[in-house]
Amino acid sequence: SLTLWQKALSLEPQNKDYQRGQILTLADAGHYDTALVKLKQLNSGAPDKANLLAEAYIYKLAGRHQDELRAMTESLPENASTQQYPTEYVQALRNNQLAAAIDDANLTPDIRADIHAELVRLSFMPTRSESERYAIADRALAQYAALEILWHDNPDRTAQYQRIQVDHLGALLTRDRYKDVISHYQRLKKTGQIIPPWGQYWVASAYLKDHQPKKAQSIMTELFYHKETIAPDLSDEELADLFYSHLESENYPGALTVTQHTINTSPPFLRLMGTPTSIPNDTWLQGHSFLSTVAKYSNDLPQAEMTARELAYNALGNQGLRIDYASVLQARGWPRAAENELKKAEVIEPRNINLEVEQAWTALTLQEWQQAAVLTHDVVEREPQDPGVIRLKRAVDVHNLAELRIAGSTGIDAEGPDSGKHDVDLTTIVYSPPLKDNWRGFAGFGYADGQFSEGKGIVRDWLAGVEWRSRNIWLEAEYAERVFNHEHKPGARLSGWYDFNDNWRIGSQLERLSHRVPLRAMKNGVTGNSAQAYVRWYQNERRKYGVSWAFTDFSDSNQRHEVSLEGQERIWSSPYLIVDFLPSLYYEQNTEHDTPYYNPIKTFDIVPAFEASHLLWRSYENSWEQIFSAGVGASWQKHYGTDVVTQLGYGQRISWNDVIDAGATLRWEKRPYDGDREHNLYVEFDMTFRF
């Protein structure tokens, strides 16, 4: 709008209406001082009533209500009666708690409806604080309640009654009562009342905030598109709502259309009449912020990071852009880098709601549980209805729940010597809710069986332990009662890892009566203890590698050494499809050769694979995907030479409401054992349930 006023004034510099239009728009944008200076210059040349009304308007938006009343009083004609008071003067008296000076009985119904509408409009002014906006909306809601009683059954007030019904939608929206907006809208539709465009926009905004983006998208598309072209006069807020209605409906082409429209129609800087310098164009910044966001949700995180970083570092005083940049870093798996950016943003406005929400998310990722709880408590007290706050509170509440984990596999058709035919491997563990922030207790049960030529092997485990989680550290200690061959033997495990930074992690595990010992060995009375260490390097979501070493000391004097290298290279990503290349190397050697279980002297495998994850459906925290995998490689075994290894897999995974994450995968593998290629068809499954 300011750009258009500037163009108009360049054509007619002396046009007073154009000058007043620019001044009022400056006030709407929050530039009160600039607007007052320009109004003073205009007034010195030609003082008139219109300038006084403009002055009162500026003071009203700035919250300077005494000055507003003074300007309005000066604008009144002499000997004006209460019946002739304009709506603006009545509102100025109310803003100064002088409503008693007005004889309400003499206010016309139209003026009463105007006052109600003005309160609703003021409650949407972005330059006001949240508490001010809520207070104004509450006044509008109180007026609506009184007028609704007076006019509900009065046929002479039908027009005014319909007006306040529509404006009531706006007051409810300001107070974040989204479900009430929707239900009130549905009641109005049943009565056949026509909802004007601004009322429909309020309803669409409520649908969007209430996680019903497709309904919001339908309304906004009808309002803001003309012959498949976006209307040219949309506000920043309308563009944002239209963008997110597309994005949250998984309509990425629509989101890109809004993004390109915003960028193409917005210059980076704006020049204000009478000022020597230009100012950043918020709409241009918003368009590039859209660009980063749509890249992030389209799984193009490198592009999202590049765009967000450029915006944040070229607009150092813009806290929102810095927060957006930190959010992208968090999505790339760099919570410590995100934490540093949020510290920089904290200097501008330490208690900004969006800042504290993002800091709490980062704290959760870094296992800073107390910090996350404090930040969440603060934002919930201040903005309980904010969608970002509601989402954060849900995450913290889920973190504080108990957790059930089930994982295992079952053989369908197997020829391999490792696990036997029709094998079953199942582990079920229940974790307690967090205790004193960092601790959790757990208990569980494990079961494994398989059919071998020498008989059926069965192992049962009863286990219990404690878990410790804090910044950079995870530890777990477990005691297990292992039952096999009609014997009860005590087992134990100590696992842990330490993060040096966002890229490097080291981990280790020590185990007595180790689960690395094959089931067939335990069937034949052979047990063992093991030690494992690993190093993981994580560049970002597109590349990571890990090297591990394991040593198992069997009770039959065999000693096994294992070394493996596994990695991930992302080769394709789109909103619904991700394809990864998974290189894998494995080396094993054993000191004993004549054992009742598969025990090669030396073996070396190279099995590169590909994995494709296809998103079938997603709605906020709920998703359904299918996973394809395939690999072809070679396995060398001492004295038996080299042969081909082939692998295929297909699975599906469901995530639901933050509390359920479950998946199952059918796998087929064919590989050599002692020179003979044998196959194994089995199903893997896992589930995590919070309760």
Buried (B, 14 or more C-beta within 10 A) or exposed (E): BBBEBBEBBEEEEEEBEBBBBBBBBBBBBBBBEBBBBBBEEBBEEEEEEBBBBBBBBBBBBBBBBEBBBBBBEEBBEEEEEBEEBBBBBBBBBBBBEEEEEBEEEEBEBEBBBBBBBBBBBBBBBEBBEEEBBBEBBBBBBEBBEEBEEEBEEEEEBEEBBBBBBBBBBBBBBBBBBBEBBBEBBEEBEEEEBEBEEBBBBBBBBBBBBBBBBBBBBBBBBEBBBEEEEBEEEBEBEBBBBBBBBBBBBBBBEBBBBBBBBBBEBBEBEBBBBEEEEEEBBBBBBBBBBBBBBBBBBBBBBBBBBBBBBBBBEEBEEBBBBBBBBBBBBBBBBBBBBBBEBBEBBBEBEEEBBBBBBBBBBBBBBBBBBEBBBBBBEBBBEBBEEBBBBBBBBBBBEBBEBBBBBBBBBEBBEBBBBBBBBBBBBBBBBBBBEBEEBBEBEBBBEBBBBBBBEEEEBBBBBBBBBBBBBBEEEBBBBBBBBBBBEEEEBEBBBBBBBEBEEBBEBEBBBBBBBBBBBBBBBBBBEBBBBBBBBBEBEBBBBBEBBBBBBBBBBBBBEBEBBBBBBBBBBBEEBEBBEBBBBBBBBBBBBBEEEEBBBBBBBEBBBBBBBBBBBBBEEBBEBEBBBBBBBEBEBBBBBEEBEEBEBBBBBBBBBBBEEBBBBBBBBBBBBBBBBEEEBBEBBBBBBBBBBBE
